[in-house]
């Protein structure tokens, strides 16, 4: 019979932006969980619900920032790529943090239907996403070797050959790659049209151009950068890259149909990686790859895997019901809408 004393329960402590920044310190943190991200959320009409520390034994174990969102007219909270774990991340700690956040949401706003947040360990209260898509594996280009030769040497053989070929083919086609973070709104609209063509080809619906413009301008050049590949002055590919500390993420990207003939997307991604490495960045996250949970990302993952020897596991997103009856109603309604669209062939 064990006489060990069970660990003391944790608590949830509200933080302001400065307190959360100090708590994170030198711990790598996704941009969405840092103070600059609030400006972008605000530009989209979404307000900060709160910043919190999860405290155990008087130590901050994790911090999290949650923003108000809506789906089907119902409010929910979203902690994109949060929480940030400052100490050991265990199944028990994850579960307790979820329990504390649900209680806080119920206390402050009983209209909130669920919380969307990330977790390493699946549990009974972690539910598949009602909407959107997540990922729990990604490919990160290791930029720490510093030079193009050293970076490519760490890539798989086919990737090493691929980026060299793409660089050569794009150059021979007369392509140029430049950072255009400071472009004006009119020119950005022309760049955005490449995404419209990408969406038509790949079968998805892009956000309005204002969303991408807001991200670029509200985050500012320190945290959001735009790189564009052009041929004869015409944009054919672009990457909108976000930056947090020494880590970068290829958050959005687009490529024209014509760019496939001169390997534009691959040439652009490689040029961006080399530029960031030269600036001393540690990694460029290509943001998402397939896994058993998300087979939908298989095709795009095939492209990304050429840039890194191995995928990196990350915490996937889950929904956590705050009002279970309402949440189940939202799930049923969404299934019904999809069934109708399927019968109509949409």
N, C-alpha and C positions, 0 to 999 in steps of 0.2 A: 504494500500500500504506500503510494507516494505521499510525502508530506511537503512537497514543493509548494511554495506560495504562488498562486496564479498571478500573472502580470497585471499591474494596475490598469484600469481602463483608460483610454485616451480621451482627449477633449478637443473641441473645435474652438479656435481663438480667432476672432476677426483681426484683419491686418489692413493697414493702409499701404499705398504703393511703396513708400520708402521702407516700411518694415518688411514687406515681402522681398524687396530688392536686397536688403541686408541679409535676410534669412537664406536666400538663394546663394549669395556670395559668389564663389567661383564654380559652383555646380553648373554644368551645362544645362541650359533650359531652353525649351522651344520658344520661339518668338511669341506664339499665341498665349503663353503664360507670363509674359513680361509686360511691363508698363506701357511701352510704345504701342502694343496691339490695341489698347483701349481706344486710341484715336481712330483706327480703322473701323472697329465695331460701332463706334459712335457715328461715323460717317454713313453707316448702313441703317441707322435708326435703332441700334441695339445697345441697351444700357448694361453697365456692369451691375451684376447682382451682388457680388462681394468677393473679397479675397480672404482666404482663411489659412491658418496653420493648423495642422493636425499634430497635437502635442501628446507625447507619452513620457512619463517620468520626468516632467519639466523640460523635455527636449523636443524641439521641432523636428518631426520625422518626415513631414511632407507639407507642401504648400500648394494651393490651388486657387485659380481665378475662374469664376463662372459668369457667363453673360446670358442675358435674357433673349430667347428666340421664340418663334411661333411655328406651329405646324397645324394645318387645318383649323386655324383660328384659336388654337389652344397654346398657352405659354409653356415653355420648358426651358431648362437651363443647360448650357453647353460649356464644358471645360475642354476646349480643343487641346489635345495632347497634354492634358493634365490628369492627375496631379504630377508635380515634380517631387520625386522622392529624394530626400536628403540623408536618409538612413536606410537600414535594411527594409526591403519591400517583401512582405510575407503575405500569404493568403489571409491570415487573421487580421493583419493591419489593414489590408485593402477592404475587407468586409466591414470592419469597424468604421473606417472613414466613410464608406457609403452609408452606413446606418446613421452616422452623425449628420451627414449632409442631407439625407432625407428628412430627418427630424428638424433641421434648420429650415429647409424649404417649406415644410408644413407649418412651422411656427410663423414664418415671415409672410408667406403668400399661399393660401390654400388652393389657389387656382392652378398652381404648377402641376403639370401632369407627370413629368418625369425629368430625370437628370441624365444627360449624355456625358460620359467621361470614359477614361481609358483604364484598363486593368490588364495585368499580366496573367492573372489566374481566373479562369471561368468559374462561376459559382451559380447557385440557384437564382440569385437576384440579378445576375448579369444577363440581359436579354438581347437578342439580335436587334439591330437597328430598325426602327420604324421606317426611317427614310435615310437617304444618303448611303454611302459605301465607305467602309473602313479598310484598313490593311494592318497586318501584323508582321509583315516582312517588307524590307525595302533594300535597295542597293545604294551604297554610298561610295562615291569615288574618293579614295584616300589621296588627299592633296599634300600630305606631310612630306613626301619625298622631295617636293619643291620644283623639280624641273620636268618638262614634258617627257624626256627620256626615262627618268626614274619613275614617274607616275605610270607611264605605259608599260614599263617593265613589270609592274606589280599587277597588271591586268591579265585576264585570260589571253591565250595566244590569239584566238579569233578576234577578240576585242582590240588587241594591240595592232593587228594587221588592219582591222576595220577603220580605226581612227586615222591611221596613216593614209589609207586609201581615200577616206572621206576628205581629209585635209587637202590631199593632192587634187582630187576630182573637183572639189569646190573652187579651189584656187584657179585651176585651168578653165573653169566655167566663168571666171571673172567675178566670183563672189567676194564680198568683204564682210567682216564681222566687226561690230563696234558697239560700245556701250552707249545707249541713247536714253539714259535715265531722265535727262533734262529736256526731252522733246516736248513740243507744245501740244495742246489738246487736238488741234486739227490734224497734225501728223500722226498722233496716237490713233485717231480714228482710222487712218489708212492702215496702220499696223494691225489694228483690231480685226480688220476684214480678213486677215490670214486665219484668224481663229474661226471666223464664220465658215470659211471654206473647210477647215479641219473638222468642224462639227458636222457639216453636211456629209463629208466623206465617211466619218467614223460613227455617225449615228447618235450624237448627243446634243443637248441643248446648252449653249454657252450662256453665261450671265450677260446682262447688258454691258456695253463697253464702260459705262460709268463705274461699275463695280471694280474693274481692273484699274481704271484711272484713279479711283479713290484709294485703292491699296497703294499705288505708286506714290501718290501725293501725300496721303495722310501719314504713312510710315516714314516718308522722307528718304533721301539717298543713303543714309546710314543703314537703313533696314530693308529697303526695297530697291532693286536695280533692274533695269531693262536692257537686255542684249539682243541685237537684231542682226540677222544675216540678210544682206541685200545683193541683188544682181542687177546691174545697170540702174541702180538707185531704187529699184522696186523691192519692198520687203517680201521675203519668202519664208522666213522662220524667225521666231522670237522666243526668248525665255524670260519670264519674270521671276527673279531670284530674290528670296528673302534671306536676311542675314541676322543671326543672333550670336554675339560673341565671335568665336572663330569658326562657327558652323554655318553653312549655307544650304538652302533648300531650293530646288528647281520647282517652284510652287505651281506655276502655270507655263504652258508652252503651246506653240502652234507651228504648223508647217503647211505650205501650199502643196497642191498636187504636183506642180512642176518641180518642186524642190527634190522630189524623189529621184529625178533623173541625174542630179548632181550631189546626192547624199547630204543635202543641206542640214537636216536636223542633227545628224551625227557630227557633222563638221562644226555646227554651232555649239553643241553640248561639249565637245572636246575643247573648243576655243575658250568657252566660259570657264571650264575646269582649269585650263592652263593659266588664264588670267587671274583667277582667284588664288591659285597656288602661288603665283608670283607675289601676291599681296600678303601671303602668310596665312591663308585660311587652312583649316585642318581637313575639312571634308565637304563634299557637295552631295547632298541627299537627293536622289532622283525620285523620291516620294512614291513608294508603293510598288509591290510586286505580288505575284500570286502566292497563295498558300492553300492548304486544304480548306480553310475557312472562306477564302475569297478566290475561287477559281476563275472568276470573271476577269482577273488581272493577268491571266496567263499570257496573252498576246503581247501586251505592253511589257510584261516582265521579261519576255524573250529578248526584247531590244535592250533593256537595262542591264541584264546579266553580263553583257560583254564588257562592262566597265569595272566590274569587281569580281574577285575570285569567289566570294561567298556572300549570300544575303545576310543582312543584319536583322535580327528579331527585334521588334518594337511592340509596345503595348497597344493592342487594338481597342477600338471604341465599343462601348456597350451602352444600352439604355438601362436605367435603373428606375423602376416605377415609384413615383411618389404617391399617386392616386391609382392603385391597381385596377379598379373597376373602370375608370376613365381610360386608362392606358389600353386595356383590353378592347374597349369600344373603338378606340382609334385604330387599333390593329385590324379589327373586323371591317371597319369602314374603308380602310386602305385596300384590303384584299378585295372587297366588293368593287371598288373603283377599277382596280386592275383587271378583274374578271370582265367587267363591262367593256373596258378598252380592248381586251383580247377578243371579245365577240365582235366588236366593231372593226377589228383589224388595225387599230391605232398603235 
